[in-house]
Amino acid sequence: KMKLITKAIENQIKKYPLYSQDGLGENAKVIVKFFFGNWTWLATEGQMSPDGNITFFGRVINGHDYEWGYFDLKELESVKFLGYPCVERDRWFKTGTTVKEAMEEIY
């Protein structure tokens, strides 16, 4: 099972709490990229909860539709296919890439 959150990502979340990149739009830096099928989540901000959950804000992409929104770690971990977790973290994604740059890689 892939670990969706690493210590390095936790440090980025502390650096970019919720609302810290408000108003930057596509120039916001991406902390972490998750994916499954034609879904991609580009997290630009995050807030850790005492229970271990993390609330993220970022660009959510479903095929050719995309929007800004909130999503959380428990939600990503709960997505299953044939009983197995299926959302993955892009291990080769460069933290600090802007949303615009990440979107150009996807499309």
Secondary structure, 3 states (H helix, E strand, C coil): CCCCCCHHHHHHHHHCECCCCCCCHHHCECCEEEEECCEEEEEEEEEECCCCCEEEEEEEEECCEEEEEEEEHHHHHHCEECCEECCEECCCCCCCCEHHHHHHHHC
